[in-house]
């Protein structure tokens, strides 16, 4: 079955052009011009959402936040805005990735493929693995096969992107992983030094797994280099 993409774009010409380009790449494209209809069109058969931020009525930020509250459906936001604050707002609302307009079909398809690859189970040989194949990182228990993270008996609800980010750091065994390495390994795409995507996801991850996100113990910043997992 073809990958189903929900394309949310209010500009009809842009929507039609993107729809045709994605269809040529083999995707099954569902189109809508409004955030309200986008929320109604989401179903279990959908694989990914390409979401414009500038929408009439419910804007893209609100749509993104609502979709993320419902689950971990992959979301790529698209914006014509050059303001860093708008990109960060979309990522903070739960988007996994972003693209800026005018969109290039080949780049967009590459980012969709990279994002969908993250749905595959994470492999690797992380340290402190127990007999059930789970990784223990401080008081966190990470189950790579089920993509589940818990603190004791309490599950922590991470998106797939957040889970992959945590796994990359945990698998490094306390060694520093550079920003460039994390972007390549987690997002699978060359971001040409743009680390906003990574830093926002680290903040989101810390809010979910750290007892005190302002004084992190699990995901530590190594100034001028990258991040590492705490002891």
LUMLO-426689 format. One line per 2 residues: number of its first residue (from 1); their letters; for each residue x, y, z of N, C-alpha, C, O, CB. Coordinates in pm, whole numbers, plus 32768, in hexadecimal, padded with zeros to 4 digits. Glycine has a CB too. Layout:
# residues N
NUM	A	X/Y/Z/X/Y/Z/X/Y/Z/X/Y/Z/X/Y/Z  ...
END
This chain:
# residues 231
1	XX	8055/7F89/8000/8000/8000/8000/8059/807C/8000/80BD/8082/8048/7F9F/8000/807B  8034/80E0/7FAE/8083/815A/7FA3/807D/81AA/8025/8019/81A8/806D/8052/81AF/7F2D
3	XX	80EA/81F1/8041/80EE/8249/80B5/8089/82B9/80A3/8084/82F9/8039/817D/8282/80CA  8037/82D1/810A/7FD0/8339/8101/8000/83B8/8144/8029/83B8/81B8/7F4C/8309/8143
5	XX	7FFB/8425/80F9/8026/84A8/8127/7FAD/8504/812C/7F64/8511/80CA/8096/84E3/80CC  7F97/8544/819F/7F32/85AC/81AA/7F76/8632/8190/7FCB/865D/81DD/7EEC/85AA/8236
7	XX	7F4F/8673/8122/7F88/86F3/80F9/7F26/8762/811F/7EB7/8768/80EB/7FA6/86F6/8060  7F50/87B9/817A/7EFA/8825/81AC/7F36/88A9/817E/7F9A/88D8/81B4/7EED/8821/824A
9	XX	7EF7/88E5/8119/7F2B/895F/80DA/7EB6/89AE/80A1/7E68/8978/8052/7F95/893D/806A  7EA9/8A2D/80C7/7E36/8A7C/809A/7E49/8ABB/8011/7DE6/8AE1/7FD2/7E19/8AE7/80FE
11	XX	7EC4/8AC7/7FE1/7EDC/8AFD/7F5B/7EC4/8A8E/7EF5/7F0D/8A2C/7EF0/7F6E/8B36/7F4F  7E5C/8A9F/7EA4/7E32/8A33/7E4A/7E9F/8A0D/7DE7/7EB5/8996/7DCD/7DB6/8A5B/7DFF
13	XX	7EE3/8A70/7DAE/7F4B/8A51/7D4C/7FBF/8A04/7D8C/7FF1/89A3/7D54/7F80/8AD3/7D0C  7FE8/8A30/7E02/8054/89EA/7E48/8027/895D/7E6D/8073/88FD/7E5E/807F/8A38/7EC7
15	XX	7FAC/8951/7E9F/7F78/88CE/7EC7/7F74/886D/7E51/7F9B/87F9/7E5E/7EED/88DC/7F04  7F43/889D/7DDE/7F3A/8846/7D69/7FC5/881D/7D38/7FDB/87A9/7D14/7EEE/888D/7CF8
17	XX	8022/887C/7D37/80A9/885D/7D08/80ED/87F8/7D64/812B/8799/7D36/80FE/88DC/7CFF  80E0/880D/7DE7/811D/87AF/7E46/80D9/8727/7E3F/811A/86BF/7E45/8115/87E7/7ED4
19	XX	8054/8729/7E32/800C/86AB/7E29/803A/8658/7DB2/804D/85DF/7DBE/7F76/86C5/7E1E  804A/8698/7D3F/8079/8651/7CC8/8108/8620/7CD9/8129/85B0/7CB2/8070/86AD/7C4C
21	XX	815E/8675/7D15/81EA/864D/7D29/81F4/85D5/7D87/8242/857A/7D6D/823B/86C2/7D62  81A6/85D5/7DF2/81A9/8566/7E50/816D/84E9/7E12/819D/847A/7E2B/815E/858A/7ED1
23	XX	8105/84F9/7DC2/80CA/8486/7D7E/812F/8448/7D1D/8136/83CE/7D10/804A/84B0/7D31  817E/849D/7CDA/81E6/846A/7C80/8250/841B/7CCB/8290/83C3/7C93/8227/84DD/7C33
25	XX	8262/843B/7D4D/82C1/83F2/7DA0/8286/8370/7DD6/82CA/8324/7E1C/82F0/8449/7E13  8206/8356/7DB7/81C6/82DA/7DE0/8171/82E3/7E5D/8144/827D/7E91/822C/8273/7DF6
27	XX	815A/835E/7E8F/8109/836E/7F07/8075/837A/7EE6/804F/83AC/7E7C/8137/83E9/7F55  8023/834B/7F42/7F93/835C/7F3A/7F72/83DC/7F87/7F7D/83DF/8001/7F45/82DF/7F75
29	XX	7F4A/8446/7F40/7F3D/84CA/7F7B/7EAB/84EC/7F96/7E56/84E2/7F3E/7F7C/8533/7F20  7E91/8515/8011/7E0F/854A/8039/7E21/85DF/8050/7E78/8606/809D/7DD6/8500/80B9
31	XX	7DCF/8633/800E/7DE3/86C3/8014/7D71/8709/805D/7CFE/86DF/8057/7DF1/86FA/7F89  7D95/8776/80A1/7D32/87CE/80DD/7D6D/885A/80E9/7DE6/886C/80ED/7D06/8799/8168
33	XX	7D13/88BD/80EF/7D3E/8948/80F7/7D2E/8983/8182/7D58/89F5/8199/7CF2/899B/8095  7CF3/8939/81DF/7CD7/8973/8264/7D07/8917/82D4/7D0F/889D/82C5/7C43/898E/8273
35	XX	7D24/8956/8344/7D4B/890A/83BA/7CD9/88BA/83F2/7CEC/884B/8422/7D82/8965/8423  7C60/88F2/83ED/7BEB/88AC/8421/7BD7/8827/83D9/7BC0/87C0/8418/7B6E/8904/8414
37	XX	7BDE/882B/8354/7BCA/87AF/8308/7C3F/8750/831B/7C2C/86D6/831B/7BB8/87CE/8273  7CB7/8786/832C/7D2B/8731/8342/7D17/86DA/83BD/7D34/8662/83BB/7DA9/8785/8352
39	XX	7CE4/8715/8428/7CCE/86C9/84A3/7C65/865D/848F/7C6B/85F4/84D1/7CA4/8726/8514  7C06/8674/8436/7B9F/8610/841B/7BD2/859F/83C1/7BA0/852F/83C7/7B25/8652/83DB
41	XX	7C37/85BE/836F/7C68/855D/830E/7CCE/84FB/8348/7CEB/8494/830B/7CA6/85A4/8299  7D04/851A/83BC/7D68/84C1/83F8/7D27/843E/8421/7CC3/843D/8468/7DAC/8505/8471
43	XX	7D61/83CF/83F3/7D2F/834A/8416/7DA6/82EC/8426/7E17/8312/8406/7CCB/8314/83AB  7D90/8271/8455/7E00/8215/846E/7E4F/81EE/83F1/7EC0/81BE/83FD/7DCC/8199/84AE
45	XX	7E16/8201/837A/7E5D/81DC/8300/7EBB/8249/82CF/7F07/8233/8270/7DFA/81BC/8294  7EB7/82BD/830E/7F0D/832B/82E5/7F9B/8314/8318/7FAF/82E5/8388/7ED5/83B2/8319
47	XX	7FFF/8336/82C5/808B/831E/82E9/80D7/839C/8312/8131/8396/8365/80D2/82DD/8277  80B3/840E/82D8/80FF/8488/82F3/80AC/8501/82CD/8055/84F8/8276/8185/8487/82A7
49	XX	80C6/8573/830D/807F/85EF/82F1/80E3/865A/82C5/8149/8670/8307/802F/861F/836F  80C5/869B/8255/8110/8710/8228/80B5/8788/8240/804E/8796/81FE/813C/8705/8190
51	XX	80DB/87DE/829D/8081/8842/82D3/80B7/88D0/82C1/8122/88F2/82F4/8069/8827/8366  806B/8922/8278/808D/89AF/826B/806A/89F7/82ED/8004/89D9/832A/8044/89EF/81F2
53	XX	80BE/8A55/8317/80A0/8A9E/8392/8039/8B0C/837D/7FEA/8B29/83D7/8120/8ADB/83C9  8038/8B48/8306/7FDE/8BB8/82EA/7F5B/8B82/82B0/7F50/8B6E/8237/8020/8C1D/8288
55	XX	7EF9/8B6C/8306/7E78/8B36/82DB/7E08/8B91/830C/7E16/8BD0/8375/7E64/8AA5/8310  7D9A/8B97/82C2/7D27/8BE2/82F3/7CE3/8B96/8365/7CEA/8B1B/836A/7CC2/8BFD/8280
57	XX	7CA2/8BDE/83BE/7C60/8B9A/842D/7CC6/8B65/848F/7D19/8BB0/84C2/7C06/8B28/83FA  7CC0/8AE3/84AB/7D23/8AA4/8502/7DAA/8AA5/84BB/7DB6/8A6C/844F/7CFA/8A13/8528
59	XX	7E0E/8AE4/84F6/7E90/8AEC/84B2/7EE0/8A6C/84C5/7EB9/8A12/8510/7EE0/8B65/84E5  7F51/8A66/847F/7FA1/89ED/8480/7FD9/89CA/8508/7FE9/8954/8528/800F/89F9/841F
61	XX	7FF9/8A2E/8559/802F/8A14/85DE/7FC9/89C8/8632/7FEA/8966/8675/8057/8A97/8624  7F4B/89F6/862E/7EE3/89B5/867D/7EC6/8929/8648/7EB1/88CC/8696/7E62/8A09/867B
63	XX	7EC5/891A/85C4/7EAF/8895/8589/7F1E/8836/85B5/7F04/87C5/85DD/7EA9/889D/84EF  7F9A/8865/85AE/800D/8813/85D4/8002/87E9/8666/8016/8774/8686/808F/885F/85BC
65	XX	7FE4/8846/86BD/7FD8/8829/874C/7F69/87C4/8766/7F79/8769/87B8/7FBE/88AA/879B  7EF8/87D4/8721/7E88/8777/8733/7EAC/86EB/8704/7E8F/8688/8747/7E0C/87AA/86E9
67	XX	7EEC/86E2/868F/7F13/865F/865B/7F78/861C/86B8/7F70/85A3/86D0/7F50/866C/85CE  7FD6/866A/86ED/803A/862D/8745/7FFB/85FB/87C6/8027/8597/87FD/80A9/8692/8763
69	XX	7F94/8641/87F7/7F51/8613/8871/7F07/8590/885B/7EE9/8549/88BB/7EF0/867D/88A2  7EEA/8570/87DD/7EA2/84F5/87BD/7EFF/847D/87A9/7ED3/840A/87B4/7E4E/850A/8741
71	XX	7F7E/8497/878C/7FD9/8427/8773/805A/8456/8734/807B/84CD/873A/7F97/83C1/8719  80A5/83F9/86F7/8129/841A/86C2/812F/8415/862A/8197/83F5/85F1/8190/83BB/86FB
73	XX	80BF/8435/85E8/80BE/843D/8557/8129/849F/8528/812A/8511/8556/8032/8467/8523  8183/8478/84CD/81ED/84D2/84A0/81B3/8550/845F/8155/8549/8410/8249/848A/843D
75	XX	81ED/85C4/8481/81BE/8644/844E/8235/8695/841B/8298/86A8/8461/8172/8693/84BD  8229/86C4/839F/8288/8724/8367/823D/87A6/8352/81D6/87A8/830F/82C8/86F0/82E1
77	XX	8270/8812/838B/8231/8894/8376/8276/88DB/8302/82EE/88CE/82EC/8236/88E9/83F7  8225/8928/82B8/8259/8977/8249/8233/8A08/8260/81C1/8A26/8284/8221/8944/81C0
79	XX	8292/8A61/824D/8277/8AED/8266/82C3/8B45/8204/8334/8B27/81DD/829B/8B12/82F6  8283/8BB2/81DD/82C6/8C15/818A/830A/8C7E/81E0/8352/8CD4/81AE/8262/8C58/812C
81	XX	82F4/8C77/8261/832C/8CD9/82BD/83C1/8CC0/82D2/83EE/8C4E/82D7/82E2/8CD6/8343  840C/8D2C/82E0/849C/8D1E/82F9/84BD/8D36/838C/8530/8D25/83B5/84EC/8D80/82A2
83	XX	8459/8D5C/83DB/846F/8D78/8469/848C/8CF8/84B4/843D/8C99/84B1/83F5/8DBF/84A5  84FE/8CF4/84F8/8523/8C7E/8545/84B9/8C59/85AB/84A3/8BE3/85C5/85A8/8C95/858A
85	XX	8477/8CBD/85E4/8413/8CA2/864B/83A0/8C4D/8615/8369/8BFC/865F/83DC/8D25/8683  837C/8C5E/8597/830F/8C10/855E/8336/8B7D/854C/82E7/8B23/8566/82E4/8C4C/84D8
87	XX	83B1/8B68/8520/83E2/8ADF/8512/83E6/8A9A/859A/83B9/8A29/85A9/846E/8ADD/84D1  841C/8ADF/85FD/8427/8AA6/8683/839D/8A8C/86BD/8387/8A26/8700/8476/8B04/86DF
89	XX	833E/8AE8/86A5/82B5/8AD4/86D7/8278/8A55/869F/8235/8A0B/86E7/825D/8B4C/86B4  828F/8A3B/861E/825C/89C1/85E1/829B/8944/861B/8257/88E0/8633/8271/89C5/854C
91	XX	831D/8949/8631/8363/88D7/866B/8338/88C1/86FC/8325/884F/8728/83FB/88EA/8663  8329/892E/8745/82FC/8922/87D0/826E/88EA/87D8/824B/88A8/883A/8303/89AA/8817
93	XX	821E/8904/8771/8195/88D0/876D/8191/883A/8751/8129/87FA/875E/8143/8919/8705  8205/8802/872A/820B/8772/8717/8236/8742/868F/823A/86C9/8677/8189/8739/8734
95	XX	8257/879D/8633/8284/8772/85AF/8309/8727/85B8/835B/8743/860F/8291/87EC/8550  831B/86C8/855E/8397/867A/855A/8401/86BC/8503/8479/86A8/8518/837B/85EE/8528
97	XX	83D6/8709/84A1/8433/8742/8441/83F0/87BD/8403/8379/87D5/8418/845B/86DA/83D3  843D/880B/83B7/8403/887F/8374/8446/8895/82EE/84B9/886F/82D9/840F/88FD/83CB
99	XX	83FD/88D5/8294/8431/8901/8213/8400/898F/81FC/8397/89B6/822F/8405/88A1/819D  844D/89DC/81B1/8425/8A65/8193/8402/8A73/8100/843B/8A30/80AA/8496/8AC8/81B9
101	XX	83A3/8ACA/80E4/8378/8AE3/805B/83D5/8B47/8018/8410/8B9C/805C/82E7/8B16/8058  83E3/8B3F/7F93/83A1/8ADF/7F3A/83DA/8A52/7F4A/8453/8A40/7F55/83AF/8B0C/7EA9
103	XX	8381/89F0/7F4D/83A9/8967/7F63/83E5/892A/7EE5/83B4/8942/7E77/8334/8914/7F93  844D/88DB/7EF7/848A/8890/7E8A/845D/87FF/7E98/8474/87C0/7EFF/8528/889C/7E8C
105	XX	841C/87CB/7E31/83DD/8747/7E3A/8440/86DA/7E62/8420/8685/7EB4/839C/8722/7DB4  84B8/86DD/7E28/851A/8675/7E48/8546/8679/7ED8/8556/8611/7F18/8592/8682/7DEF
107	XX	855C/86F3/7F0D/8583/8700/7F9A/8513/86D3/7FF6/852A/868F/805A/85AB/8793/7FBA  8498/86FA/7FD3/8425/86D4/8025/8416/863D/8029/83FF/8603/8094/83A5/8714/7FF0
109	XX	8422/85FB/7FB6/8417/8569/7FB1/8484/8527/8003/846B/84C3/8046/841D/8538/7F20  84FD/8560/7FFF/856C/8528/804E/8550/8533/80E3/856D/84D7/812F/85F0/8570/802B
111	XX	8518/85A2/810D/84FA/85B4/819B/8488/8557/81C7/848B/8523/8236/84D6/8646/81B9  8426/8544/8171/83BA/84E7/8191/83F2/845A/81A1/83D0/8414/8201/834D/84EA/8124
113	XX	8447/842F/8144/8482/83A9/814E/84D4/839A/81CD/84CC/8334/8212/84DA/838B/80D3  8522/8401/81ED/8575/83FA/8267/851F/83F1/82E3/853D/83A5/833F/85D1/8474/8270
115	XX	84B4/843F/82E7/845C/843F/835B/8415/83BA/836B/8406/8388/83DB/83F6/84AF/8351  83E8/8380/82FC/83A1/8300/8304/83FF/828D/832B/83D2/822B/8365/835E/82E1/827E
117	XX	8480/8299/830B/84DF/8231/8333/84E8/8226/83CB/850A/81BC/83FF/856A/824D/82FA  84C8/8292/8411/84CE/828E/84A2/8462/8238/84DF/8463/8220/8558/84C5/8319/84D9
119	XX	8404/820A/848F/839C/81B2/84C3/83CE/8124/84D6/838F/80D2/8519/8323/81B2/8467  8442/8108/849C/847C/8083/84AD/84B7/8078/8538/84E4/80DC/8570/84E7/8067/8442
121	XX	84B7/7FFE/8573/84F1/7FED/85F8/8583/8017/85FB/85CD/7FFE/859C/84E4/7F5D/8626  85AB/8056/8665/8636/8080/8676/868D/8009/869B/866A/7FBB/86F4/8640/80EE/86E0
123	XX	86FE/7FFC/8658/8758/7F8E/8676/87D6/7FC4/86B6/87EB/803E/86BB/8779/7F3D/85F8  8829/7F6C/86E5/88A6/7F98/8721/88C3/7F49/879E/8871/7EF8/87CA/88A2/802D/8741
125	XX	8937/7F61/87D8/895F/7F1A/884F/8978/7F77/88C3/89EB/7F8B/88E9/89D8/7EC9/8835  8910/7FB2/88FC/8924/8011/8968/895B/7FCF/89E5/8948/7F57/89F8/88A3/8056/8989
127	XX	89A0/801B/8A3A/89D8/7FE3/8AB5/896B/7FC6/8B1B/88FA/7FF5/8B0E/8A3E/8042/8AF0  898E/7F77/8B81/8936/7F57/8BF0/88B3/7F18/8BC2/8849/7F37/8BF8/891A/7FD3/8C41
129	XX	88BB/7EC2/8B5F/8843/7E82/8B2B/8823/7E08/8B81/887B/7DB7/8B9D/8855/7E59/8A96  87A4/7DFA/8BAC/8781/7D89/8C00/8759/7D10/8BAC/875F/7D16/8B31/870F/7DAF/8C5F
131	XX	8730/7CA4/8BED/8711/7C28/8BA5/869A/7C37/8B48/868B/7BEB/8AE8/86F8/7BB8/8C07  8645/7C97/8B64/85D0/7CAF/8B0E/85F2/7D0D/8A9B/859A/7D32/8A4D/855D/7CE9/8B61
133	XX	8671/7D34/8A90/8699/7D8D/8A24/867C/7E1F/8A3D/8680/7E71/89E1/8658/7D64/89A7  865D/7E3F/8ABA/863D/7ECA/8ADA/86BA/7F13/8B0B/8713/7ED9/8B48/85CF/7ED1/8B46
135	XX	86BF/7F94/8AED/872F/7FE8/8B15/870A/8035/8B92/869D/806D/8B9D/8756/8049/8AA3  8768/8038/8BF3/8753/8084/8C6D/87AE/80FE/8C6A/8829/80F2/8C62/876F/802D/8CEC
137	XX	8771/8173/8C6F/87BB/81F0/8C6C/878E/8241/8CE5/8724/827E/8CE4/87A2/823F/8BE6  87E1/8241/8D4F/87B6/827A/8DCD/873C/822D/8DFE/8740/81B3/8E0A/8795/8311/8DBD
139	XX	86D0/8275/8E1C/8656/8230/8E46/85F4/821C/8DD3/8580/81F9/8DE9/8613/827E/8EB6  8624/8232/8D59/85CF/821A/8CE3/85E2/818C/8CB1/8651/8156/8CB6/85F0/827F/8C73
141	XX	8577/8150/8C80/857C/80CD/8C40/854F/80E0/8BB1/84E0/810F/8B97/8521/8063/8C8B  85A6/80BB/8B53/858B/80CF/8AC5/857F/8047/8A83/85DA/7FF5/8A8B/85FA/8124/8A82
143	XX	850E/8030/8A41/84F6/7FB3/89F9/8500/7FD0/8964/84A0/8002/8929/846A/7F75/8A1E  8572/7FB0/8924/8584/7FD2/8896/8520/7F8C/883B/84EF/7FC9/87DB/8610/7FAE/886B
145	XX	8500/7F0E/8857/84A6/7EC4/8801/841A/7EFE/87FE/83DB/7F05/8794/84A0/7E36/882C  83E9/7F27/8871/8362/7F5E/887B/835F/7FF6/8870/82F4/8033/886B/8323/7F34/88FD
147	XX	83D7/8033/886D/83E4/80C5/8869/8397/8103/88DD/8346/815E/88CB/83B1/80FD/87E2  83B3/80D1/8955/8370/80FF/89CE/83DA/812D/8A32/8442/80EE/8A42/8317/808E/8A0B
149	XX	83BE/819C/8A75/8414/81D0/8ADF/83BF/81E1/8B5C/834F/8213/8B56/8459/8257/8AB6  83F6/81B6/8BCE/83AC/81C2/8C4D/840C/81EB/8CBC/8483/81CD/8CB7/8364/813E/8C70
151	XX	83D6/822E/8D1E/841E/8247/8D9B/83D8/81F4/8E05/836B/8216/8E33/8421/82E2/8DC2  8418/8185/8E2C/83D5/8125/8E84/835E/80E8/8E3B/836E/80AD/8DD0/83A8/8169/8F07
153	XX	82E9/80F5/8E75/826F/80C0/8E38/8224/8129/8DE8/81B9/810E/8DB1/8214/8087/8EA3  825D/81A2/8DE1/8217/8210/8D9D/8248/8221/8D0E/82BC/8245/8CFA/8229/8292/8DEB
155	XX	81F3/8207/8CA9/821F/821A/8C1F/8230/82AE/8BFE/81E5/8302/8C2E/81BB/81DB/8BBF  8292/82CB/8BAB/82AB/8353/8B7C/828A/8356/8AE6/82C3/8309/8A99/8340/8380/8B97
157	XX	8231/83AB/8ABF/81FD/83AA/8A36/8254/8401/89DC/8243/847B/89D5/816A/83DA/8A33  82B1/83C0/8996/8309/8404/8938/82DA/83EF/88AA/829F/8388/888A/839A/83D4/8948
159	XX	82F4/8451/8855/82DF/843C/87C6/834F/83E2/8793/83B2/83CB/87D9/82DC/84C5/8777  8340/83AF/871A/83A9/835A/86E1/842C/83A7/86D4/8498/8370/86EC/837E/8324/8658
161	XX	8422/8426/86AD/849C/8476/86A0/84E1/8486/8726/855B/8478/872F/847C/84FE/8664  8495/84A3/878E/84CF/84B1/8814/850B/842E/8843/8574/842D/8883/8465/84E1/8877
163	XX	84C8/83BE/8823/84FD/833B/884A/8581/8320/8803/85E1/82F2/8842/8497/82CC/8829  8588/833B/8781/8603/8324/8737/8675/837B/876D/86E7/834E/8776/85EE/833F/86A2
165	XX	8654/83F6/878F/86B9/8450/87C6/86EF/841A/884A/8768/8419/8860/867F/84DD/87DB  8696/83EE/88A1/86C1/83B5/8921/8714/8337/890D/8779/8324/8951/8648/8396/8979
167	XX	86EC/82E2/88AF/8736/8267/8894/87C3/8283/8861/8822/823F/8888/86EB/8211/8830  87D0/82E5/880A/8855/8307/87D5/88B2/8332/8846/8927/830C/8849/884A/8376/876A
169	XX	887E/8382/88A2/88D1/83AF/8912/88EE/833D/8972/895F/832E/89A0/888C/8422/895C  8889/82ED/8990/889D/827E/89EC/88FF/8218/89B4/8950/81E0/89FD/8818/823A/8A0C
171	XX	88F7/8200/8931/894D/819C/88F2/89DF/81C8/88EC/8A38/8175/88D7/891C/817E/8866  89F7/8248/88FE/8A81/827A/88F8/8ACD/8260/897A/8B45/827A/8982/8A82/830F/88DA
173	XX	8A88/822D/89E0/8ACB/8207/8A5B/8B0E/8277/8AA6/8B77/8263/8AE3/8B2E/81A0/8A3E  8AD4/82EF/8AA2/8B0D/8360/8AE9/8B6C/83B3/8A96/8B97/841E/8AC1/8B53/8331/8B61
175	XX	8B8E/8383/8A1E/8BE4/83D1/89C6/8B95/8443/8985/8B1B/843B/8977/8C23/8377/895A  8BDB/84AB/895E/8B9B/851E/891F/8B71/84F8/8891/8BBC/84B9/8847/8BFB/8599/891C
177	XX	8AF6/851F/886E/8AC5/8511/87E4/8AB2/859F/87B0/8A66/85ED/87EA/8A3E/84BC/87DC  8AF6/85C1/8744/8AEF/864A/8712/8A65/8668/86D8/8A18/860E/86B7/8B5B/8662/86A7
179	XX	8A48/86E9/86CD/89C9/8711/8691/89BB/86DC/8603/8950/86AE/85DB/89BC/87AA/8692  8A27/86E3/85B7/8A24/86B4/852D/8A07/861E/8527/89BB/85F1/84D1/8AA8/86D3/84E6
181	XX	8A44/85D1/8581/8A2B/8541/8584/899A/8522/85A6/895D/84CA/856A/8A88/84FD/85E9  8962/856B/8606/88D7/8553/862D/8878/8577/85BC/8817/852F/85A4/88B4/85A4/86AA
183	XX	8892/85E6/8578/883C/860B/8508/883F/859F/849C/87D7/857C/8463/8868/8692/84CD  88B5/856B/847F/88C0/8505/8417/8881/8481/8442/883B/8442/83F3/8953/84EF/83F3
185	XX	8899/8458/84BD/886B/83D5/84EB/87D5/83D3/8508/8792/836F/84EE/88B7/83AC/8566  87A1/8441/853F/8714/8443/8565/86BB/8472/84F2/8652/8438/84D8/8700/849D/85DF
187	XX	86E6/84DC/84AE/8694/8511/8442/86BD/84DB/83BA/866F/84DD/835B/869B/85A7/8440  8739/84A9/83B1/8764/846A/8334/876E/84CA/82BF/8759/84A1/824D/8707/83FD/8311
189	XX	878D/8546/82D9/8792/85A9/826E/87F9/8613/8290/880E/8631/8306/8707/85EA/8257  8838/864B/822B/88A0/86B1/8241/885C/8738/8258/881E/876F/81FD/8903/86B8/81C9
191	XX	886A/876D/82D0/8827/87EA/82F2/8883/8863/82E8/885E/88D0/8313/87F0/87E1/837D  88F9/8852/82B0/8953/88C0/8295/8968/891B/830F/8968/8995/8303/891F/8911/8222
193	XX	897A/88DC/8383/899C/8927/83FA/8928/8966/8443/893E/89AB/84A7/89FA/898D/83D8  88AD/8953/8415/8838/898C/8458/8812/8933/84CD/87D8/88C8/84B9/87C0/899D/83F5
195	XX	8832/895E/8547/881C/8909/85BC/87A0/892E/860A/8788/88F6/8675/8893/890F/8617  874D/898C/85D7/86D2/89AE/861F/867A/8934/8631/863F/8920/869B/8685/8A1C/85D4
197	XX	8672/88E3/85C9/861F/886A/85CC/8647/8811/8641/85F1/87E3/868C/862A/881D/8548  86C8/87F9/864F/86FB/87A2/86B9/86E6/87E0/8743/86B6/879C/879E/878E/8786/86A2
199	XX	8709/885E/8752/8703/889C/87D6/8674/88A3/880C/865E/8893/8884/8740/8927/87D2  8613/88BC/87B4/8588/88BE/87E0/855C/8833/880D/8516/8826/8871/852C/88F1/8770
201	XX	8585/87CC/87C3/855F/8744/87E9/85A1/871B/886C/8566/86D1/88BB/8585/86E1/877A  861B/8749/8883/865B/872C/8904/860C/876D/8976/85F8/872E/89DE/86ED/875F/8904
203	XX	85E0/87E7/8963/858E/8828/89CA/850E/87DB/89E3/84E6/87C8/8A56/856E/88B9/89A2  84CC/87B0/8978/8450/8763/8988/846A/86DF/89D0/841D/86B7/8A27/8410/8749/88FF
205	XX	84D7/869D/89AB/84FA/861E/89EA/8516/8632/8A7F/84E8/85E4/8AD2/8574/85DF/89A4  8560/8699/8AA1/8580/86B3/8B2D/8503/86CC/8B7F/84FA/86A1/8BF2/85DE/872A/8B38
207	XX	84A2/8712/8B46/8427/872D/8B91/83DD/86AC/8BB4/8391/86A7/8C15/83CB/8788/8B40  83F4/8644/8B65/83AE/85C6/8B7C/83FA/8564/8BD5/83BD/8515/8C1B/8390/8584/8AF8
209	XX	847F/856A/8BD3/84CB/8502/8C19/851A/8535/8C91/8543/84E5/8CE5/8528/84C1/8BBA  8530/85B7/8C9A/8582/85EC/8D07/852B/8613/8D7F/84C5/8654/8D6D/85D4/8665/8CD7
211	XX	8552/85EE/8DF9/850C/8620/8E6F/850B/86B8/8E75/84A8/86F4/8E9C/854B/85E8/8EEE  857B/86F6/8E4D/8585/8787/8E46/85C4/87AA/8DBF/863E/87A7/8DB2/85D8/87C1/8EBD
213	XX	8571/87CD/8D59/85A8/87EA/8CD5/860F/885A/8CD3/8664/885F/8C7A/8539/880C/8C77  8608/88B6/8D35/8669/8924/8D39/86EF/88F9/8D75/8752/8942/8D6B/8630/8997/8D8A
215	XX	86F2/8884/8DB3/876D/884D/8DEA/8775/87BA/8DC1/8768/8761/8E16/8772/885D/8E87  878B/879F/8D3F/8780/8717/8D0A/87E8/86B8/8D42/885A/86DE/8D5D/878C/871A/8C75
217	XX	87BE/863A/8D53/8815/85D0/8D82/8826/8561/8D1C/8886/8514/8D23/87DF/8597/8E03  87CA/8558/8CBC/87CC/84EB/8C5B/8808/8518/8BD6/8860/84D5/8BA1/873E/84B5/8C45
219	XX	87D9/8587/8BA1/880E/85BD/8B23/885F/863B/8B44/8828/86A4/8B65/8799/85DE/8ABD  88E3/862D/8B3A/893D/8697/8B63/8977/86DF/8AEA/8998/86A1/8A85/89AF/865F/8BB9
221	XX	8981/8763/8AF5/89BD/87B4/8A8B/8A54/87B9/8A9D/8A85/87D1/8B0B/8982/8842/8A8B  8A9C/87A1/8A31/8B2D/87B2/8A30/8B48/882E/89DB/8B42/8829/8960/8B79/8732/89F8
223	XX	8B64/889B/8A1E/8B6B/891C/89DB/8BCD/891B/8966/8C3F/88EE/8973/8B93/8988/8A3E  8B9F/894D/88F6/8BF2/8957/8880/8C04/88D4/8835/8C4C/88D0/87D1/8C76/898A/88A5
225	XX	8BC2/886A/8862/8BD6/87E9/8823/8B53/87A3/8802/8B34/878B/878D/8C2A/8791/887B  8B04/8782/886A/8A89/8738/8851/8A46/8712/88D3/8A37/8764/892D/8AA5/86BD/87FF
227	XX	8A1D/8695/88DB/89D6/8663/8951/8A0D/85D9/8977/8A47/8593/8925/893D/865D/8937  89F8/85B4/89F5/8A17/852D/8A20/89B2/8502/8A8A/8970/8555/8AC7/8AA8/8523/8A55
229	XX	89A8/8480/8A9E/8951/844B/8B06/8997/8454/8B8D/8A10/843C/8B97/8929/83B8/8AE8  894C/8478/8BF4/8983/8481/8C79/899E/83F9/8CB4/8977/8393/8C7B/8925/84CE/8CD2
231	X	89E2/83F4/8D26/8A08/8376/8D65/898C/832C/8D99/8998/82BF/8DD1/8A6B/838F/8DD8
END
